[in-house]
Structure formats: C-alpha cells, structure tokens
C-alpha cells in the first residue's frame, strides 16, 4: 500500500524540532495573527490546487480510510496524529478522500434520480443541489460551528495551540461518509421492497438505519476531537451526550409511526419537482 508522501529528512528534522520547541516552551507567545492567517491561506491554496491533480492523490490510502471509518475509526485518527508529528498539521494535505466522497455522493444521488424517474435536466439539478447545498454548504456550516466551539470551549487554557478549521472540515467529512453509505446506498437498494412500506417492521428497520447513521456521525466526530492532546477530554466527551437525545427521538418516531426513509424520499422528491 502506498503511503502519504513524507518530507525530506532536512524538512522533517526542522518540523519535528520546531514542534518539540513549541511543546517544551509553552510560555512563548503565539505567532502573529497575520502569520497564522498567511500560513492557513497558503495551505488552503495548495490543497485546492491539488484538487485537479489526480496523479498526485493517494486514492489507495483514501480508500483504506473509508473502510476503517466503518470497522475501526480510531485507526484513521491515529494517522492524523502521525501527520501532526511529520507535517506540523492535523488536517489532510491530500484531497483524495474528498474527491472519492464527492464521487460516491454523485453516484448514490444518481440512484435517487432513477427511483424518481427524473428527466435529464431534473437529474442534473438534483445532483448539483445535493452536492452544493446538502453536502458542501452543510459541511462548511458544520465545520465552522465545531471549529468555533472547540477553540472557544474545549481547548486547554494553558495551550498555545488551536484547532485548524481544515481539520474540523476533515472530521466532518470523515463522520459523514458512513451515513452517506447507509442512507444513500443501503437504504436506496431496499427502499422499494421494504422501507417504502407502511409495515411496522419496515418502519423499525428503516428508522434503525437512521439511528446507526447518526450514531456513526456522532462517534466519529467525538473521536476526531478527543484525539487532539490539547483539548479537554471532559469537554470532548460532551459530544457523546447527543446520543441519548437521538435514541429518544428514534423511539418516538417508531411509536408514532413516522417512517424517516419515506420522509427523506418525499423531501428529495418535492424539492426537485
């Protein structure tokens, strides 16, 4: 398996030594805000430029991450820690994961258009809306909210570090991949023969898929922030406090007869028609 590109020995040594100095001399003042902004801007520009350079992307490693987000998400975030040690940043510098996620979203969205019997222009409109609004806009908002909350309420008071916005975005898209497969692929396959029915078992199984999808999202989000050493563990654990509320909502939907999969289909169907 091909691994992420590593810096040259000289670069690696300078990065590690700089990281060690910052860790051991925490009394030093923070860098100037302008320098931080410039550094973040440069990293963002480099990341965006690589979006069209497919030969430089490590798709094999991105696929490995997608698999382990289902079976062992802790291993994925362990790799983020390694990146911090070698490249002095938690966030990805390779957009391969984002590209594969967008490709998966377009593919599964195309399946919805077949189910709805949409025409050509309606299909294009539906896929663009799902990608730009349901994914990108929602991801930007969610990442910004978690970035603000983690830096405002979770960070250690004596720390000179902060959470990168790009890392919050990575945590969000990591957490979004299992729900995408569960609700946009697995549910779609069995919708006509099972989840579209008004039976109790159909409602129970369908709503359980939603519980599983949201559970994945919350747990992976928790892992993403809990692995950062300068965030308070007592605060990051509060992310898991959402799960009892989610489970209570799940029970209510099953009891009152609300089929969440039919609700999703109606939302998609009437939004595009």
HUMOBEL-V424255 format. One record per pair of residues at least 24 apart in sequence whose ideal C-beta (glycine too) atoms are under 8 Angstrom apart, sorted by the first residue. I is the first residue (numbers start at 1). J is the second residue. D is the distance in Angstrom with one decimal. If there is no record, write none. Layout:
# HUMOBEL-V424255
i->I j->J d->D
i->I j->J d->D
This chain:
# HUMOBEL-V424255
i->1 j->60 d->5.9
i->1 j->61 d->6.9
i->1 j->64 d->6.6
i->2 j->58 d->5.9
i->2 j->60 d->5.5
i->2 j->61 d->6.6
i->3 j->58 d->7.7
i->3 j->61 d->6.8
i->4 j->58 d->6.1
i->4 j->61 d->6.3
i->4 j->83 d->7.3
i->4 j->94 d->6.5
i->5 j->58 d->7.9
i->6 j->86 d->6.1
i->7 j->86 d->6.6
i->7 j->87 d->6.6
i->12 j->86 d->6.3
i->15 j->86 d->6.7
i->15 j->87 d->6.7
i->15 j->88 d->4.9
i->16 j->85 d->6.9
i->16 j->86 d->7.6
i->18 j->88 d->6.9
i->19 j->84 d->7.8
i->19 j->85 d->6.9
i->19 j->88 d->5.8
i->22 j->160 d->6.7
i->22 j->161 d->7.8
i->26 j->158 d->6.6
i->26 j->159 d->7.3
i->26 j->160 d->5.7
i->28 j->160 d->6.9
i->29 j->160 d->7.9
i->30 j->160 d->5.5
i->40 j->164 d->7.2
i->40 j->165 d->7.3
i->40 j->166 d->7.6
i->43 j->89 d->6.9
i->43 j->91 d->7.5
i->43 j->93 d->7.2
i->43 j->166 d->6.8
i->44 j->166 d->7.0
i->46 j->93 d->7.0
i->47 j->92 d->7.7
i->47 j->93 d->6.3
i->47 j->95 d->6.0
i->47 j->166 d->7.3
i->48 j->95 d->8.0
i->50 j->93 d->7.8
i->50 j->94 d->7.0
i->50 j->95 d->5.4
i->51 j->95 d->5.0
i->51 j->98 d->7.7
i->51 j->99 d->7.0
i->54 j->99 d->7.6
i->56 j->94 d->7.8
i->57 j->94 d->5.8
i->57 j->95 d->6.5
i->57 j->96 d->3.7
i->57 j->99 d->6.6
i->58 j->94 d->5.6
i->58 j->96 d->5.4
i->59 j->96 d->5.0
i->59 j->99 d->7.8
i->59 j->100 d->6.5
i->61 j->94 d->7.7
i->61 j->96 d->7.0
i->62 j->94 d->7.5
i->62 j->96 d->3.9
i->62 j->97 d->4.3
i->62 j->99 d->7.8
i->62 j->100 d->5.3
i->63 j->100 d->6.9
i->65 j->97 d->6.0
i->65 j->174 d->7.6
i->66 j->97 d->7.3
i->66 j->100 d->6.8
i->66 j->177 d->5.9
i->69 j->174 d->6.0
i->69 j->177 d->5.5
i->69 j->178 d->5.8
i->69 j->216 d->7.9
i->69 j->220 d->6.5
i->70 j->178 d->5.8
i->70 j->181 d->7.8
i->70 j->216 d->7.9
i->73 j->174 d->7.5
i->73 j->219 d->7.2
i->73 j->220 d->5.1
i->73 j->223 d->5.5
i->74 j->223 d->6.1
i->76 j->174 d->6.5
i->77 j->223 d->5.2
i->77 j->224 d->6.0
i->77 j->227 d->4.5
i->78 j->227 d->7.4
i->80 j->167 d->7.5
i->80 j->170 d->7.5
i->80 j->224 d->7.9
i->80 j->227 d->6.8
i->81 j->227 d->6.2
i->89 j->164 d->6.4
i->89 j->166 d->7.7
i->89 j->167 d->7.7
i->90 j->163 d->7.9
i->90 j->164 d->6.0
i->90 j->167 d->4.3
i->90 j->170 d->7.7
i->90 j->228 d->7.0
i->91 j->164 d->5.0
i->91 j->166 d->3.6
i->91 j->167 d->4.2
i->91 j->169 d->7.4
i->91 j->170 d->5.4
i->92 j->166 d->7.5
i->92 j->170 d->5.4
i->97 j->170 d->7.8
i->97 j->173 d->6.9
i->97 j->174 d->7.8
i->98 j->173 d->6.3
i->101 j->173 d->5.8
i->101 j->176 d->7.4
i->101 j->177 d->6.0
i->101 j->180 d->7.3
i->102 j->131 d->6.5
i->102 j->135 d->7.4
i->104 j->177 d->7.7
i->104 j->180 d->6.3
i->104 j->181 d->7.4
i->104 j->184 d->8.0
i->105 j->130 d->6.5
i->105 j->131 d->6.1
i->105 j->135 d->5.8
i->105 j->180 d->6.3
i->105 j->184 d->7.2
i->106 j->131 d->6.6
i->108 j->180 d->6.8
i->108 j->184 d->3.7
i->108 j->185 d->5.2
i->108 j->188 d->6.6
i->109 j->184 d->7.1
i->111 j->184 d->7.6
i->111 j->185 d->7.6
i->111 j->188 d->5.0
i->112 j->184 d->7.7
i->112 j->188 d->6.7
i->112 j->268 d->5.9
i->115 j->188 d->7.0
i->115 j->191 d->7.0
i->115 j->192 d->7.5
i->115 j->265 d->7.8
i->116 j->268 d->7.3
i->116 j->269 d->5.7
i->116 j->272 d->7.2
i->116 j->273 d->7.7
i->118 j->272 d->6.8
i->122 j->272 d->5.8
i->122 j->273 d->7.3
i->125 j->272 d->6.2
i->126 j->268 d->7.5
i->126 j->272 d->4.7
i->129 j->271 d->7.3
i->129 j->272 d->7.1
i->135 j->176 d->7.7
i->139 j->169 d->6.5
i->139 j->172 d->5.4
i->139 j->173 d->6.3
i->139 j->176 d->7.1
i->140 j->169 d->7.6
i->142 j->172 d->5.0
i->143 j->168 d->4.3
i->143 j->169 d->4.1
i->143 j->171 d->7.6
i->143 j->172 d->4.8
i->144 j->168 d->7.4
i->146 j->171 d->7.0
i->146 j->172 d->7.0
i->146 j->221 d->7.3
i->146 j->225 d->7.5
i->150 j->225 d->5.8
i->150 j->228 d->7.9
i->150 j->231 d->6.4
i->153 j->235 d->6.1
i->154 j->225 d->6.7
i->154 j->231 d->4.6
i->154 j->232 d->5.6
i->154 j->235 d->4.1
i->154 j->236 d->6.0
i->155 j->230 d->6.2
i->155 j->231 d->5.8
i->155 j->232 d->7.3
i->156 j->230 d->5.1
i->156 j->231 d->7.0
i->156 j->232 d->6.1
i->159 j->230 d->4.1
i->161 j->230 d->4.8
i->163 j->225 d->7.6
i->163 j->228 d->6.6
i->163 j->231 d->7.3
i->167 j->224 d->7.8
i->170 j->224 d->7.6
i->171 j->220 d->7.5
i->171 j->221 d->5.9
i->171 j->224 d->3.3
i->171 j->225 d->6.8
i->172 j->221 d->7.4
i->174 j->220 d->5.6
i->174 j->224 d->6.5
i->175 j->216 d->7.0
i->175 j->217 d->4.5
i->175 j->218 d->7.7
i->175 j->220 d->3.9
i->175 j->221 d->4.7
i->175 j->224 d->7.0
i->176 j->217 d->6.7
i->178 j->213 d->6.6
i->178 j->216 d->3.8
i->178 j->217 d->7.2
i->178 j->220 d->7.2
i->179 j->213 d->3.7
i->179 j->214 d->7.0
i->179 j->216 d->6.0
i->179 j->217 d->5.4
i->182 j->209 d->5.6
i->182 j->212 d->6.1
i->182 j->213 d->4.3
i->182 j->216 d->7.4
i->183 j->209 d->6.6
i->183 j->210 d->7.0
i->183 j->213 d->5.3
i->183 j->264 d->7.2
i->187 j->261 d->5.7
i->191 j->261 d->6.4
i->191 j->265 d->7.1
i->195 j->259 d->7.3
i->195 j->261 d->4.3
i->195 j->262 d->7.4
i->196 j->261 d->7.3
i->196 j->262 d->6.4
i->196 j->265 d->7.4
i->198 j->259 d->7.3
i->202 j->259 d->7.0
i->203 j->253 d->7.9
i->203 j->254 d->6.2
i->203 j->257 d->6.7
i->203 j->258 d->7.7
i->203 j->259 d->4.7
i->204 j->254 d->5.8
i->206 j->259 d->5.8
i->206 j->260 d->6.3
i->206 j->261 d->4.2
i->206 j->262 d->7.9
i->207 j->250 d->5.9
i->207 j->253 d->5.3
i->207 j->254 d->5.5
i->207 j->258 d->7.8
i->207 j->259 d->7.1
i->207 j->260 d->5.2
i->207 j->261 d->7.8
i->208 j->250 d->7.6
i->209 j->261 d->7.3
i->210 j->250 d->7.1
i->210 j->260 d->4.8
i->210 j->261 d->7.7
i->211 j->246 d->6.8
i->211 j->247 d->6.9
i->211 j->250 d->4.6
i->214 j->246 d->5.2
i->215 j->243 d->6.6
i->215 j->246 d->7.2
i->218 j->242 d->5.3
i->218 j->243 d->5.7
i->218 j->246 d->7.1
